[in-house]
Amino acid sequence: MDGIEEKIGAHTDPRRLTYIRLICDAELADLPNEALEAICDSEALYVLTSAEGEKLAIVEGREQAFAAAAANRLIPVSVH
């Protein structure tokens, strides 16, 4: 095994993977003003996506993003 399989196991269901990364400026610009009003630090927003690239959630804080993945029985993978 190599790469991601080595880290999570070859028998992991890929539908349980969620990729976690910082939100990009274009995505931030697309958020409604009401959502931005509730955010303390817009530079600390993380996006959780499925393996197919579907946005599952936007969370403030890296630790909270990983906690959200765990709470939903997803396997978090950090993307840089």
C-alpha positions in Angstrom: 0.0 0.0 0.0 1.1 3.6 -0.5 -0.3 7.1 -0.2 -3.8 7.5 1.3 -4.4 3.8 1.5 -1.4 3.3 3.8 -2.8 6.0 6.2 -6.4 4.9 6.3 -6.4 1.2 5.3 -7.1 -0.4 2.0 -10.6 -1.6 3.1 -11.9 1.8 4.1 -15.1 2.8 2.3 -14.2 5.9 0.2 -17.7 7.3 0.8 -16.7 7.9 4.4 -13.7 10.1 3.4 -14.0 13.8 3.9 -11.3 16.2 2.7 -10.6 19.2 4.9 -9.0 22.4 3.5 -9.0 26.1 4.1 -11.7 28.0 2.2 -10.5 29.8 -0.9 -11.3 33.5 -1.6 -13.7 32.7 -4.3 -15.8 30.4 -2.0 -15.7 33.0 0.7 -17.0 35.7 -1.7 -19.9 33.4 -2.6 -21.1 33.1 1.0 -24.2 35.1 1.9 -23.7 38.2 4.1 -25.9 36.6 6.8 -23.5 33.7 7.1 -20.4 35.9 7.3 -21.9 38.0 10.1 -21.8 35.0 12.4 -18.1 34.3 11.7 -15.4 35.6 14.0 -12.4 34.8 11.8 -13.1 34.4 8.1 -9.4 33.3 7.6 -10.0 30.3 9.8 -12.9 28.7 7.7 -12.4 25.2 6.6 -14.4 23.3 3.9 -15.3 19.6 4.3 -15.8 17.9 0.9 -16.7 14.5 -0.3 -14.3 12.5 -2.5 -16.4 13.7 -5.5 -15.8 17.4 -4.4 -19.3 18.0 -3.0 -19.2 20.6 -0.2 -20.5 19.0 3.0 -19.9 21.8 5.4 -18.0 25.0 6.1 -16.6 25.2 9.7 -14.8 27.8 11.6 -11.5 26.4 12.9 -9.4 23.4 12.0 -10.1 21.4 15.2 -13.8 22.0 14.7 -13.6 20.7 11.1 -12.0 17.5 12.3 -14.6 17.2 15.2 -17.5 17.7 12.7 -16.0 14.9 10.5 -15.8 12.6 13.5 -19.2 13.4 14.8 -20.6 12.3 11.4 -18.5 9.1 11.3 -16.4 10.5 8.4 -12.7 9.9 8.0 -11.0 13.3 7.7 -8.1 13.8 5.3 -6.2 17.1 5.4 -5.7 18.8 2.1 -3.0 21.6 1.7 
